[in-house]
Amino acid sequence: MENNINELIYLYHLRDPEALALLIEAYHPLTASLQSLTPPDMEPEDYRQVADAVLVECLNSWRQDLNLSFSTYYKSVLVNRIRTLGRKWARKQPDPGATFVSLDDVLPDGDRSVHESIEDPRVNVARQVQARYQLDALYQSVCKDRGAQAARVLSMRSMEYTLKEICERTGLSIGRVRYILRDAERQKPDPGCM
């Protein structure tokens, strides 16, 4: 059969009008076997159109020097296309575990709408400034008590450097860095203020 397929591919490239129809007919069993992979809302006619479009695409992009038969190449491209369509379909579906809130719903007390109860991000600025002052105070106390090296480790950790990066940049061992971080954790200010 593969020789027959190769002849049909050759005829397709010679612009034979019947070659594409014969190729579609030859690959119908393959496409029918893969139809179970399609998204649930895809109609069989739509799937056949996708399969035919992928066949034409593969005919134009397949090369014999790939050391891959055309049937294998076509099947892999078709399966990838079906999976992509399935992912797109799944992305459009609502999450069954998600809760949806309308901004026009009225709260139980009846005096405000839900959109009025969503917190404004500008309100958090005061908390962020207070937390920054507490971190600066901790940094100063560590500088006094433990030295500049420990303060540098803490400042790098607050900037979300990993332990490996801190070790590389400060030249300290990982055990020493962990010790400094554990020691600072014991002296941590009250989290209720943050």
Order of alpha helices (4+ residues) and beta strands (2+ residues): alpha-alpha-alpha-alpha-alpha-alpha-alpha-alpha-alpha-alpha
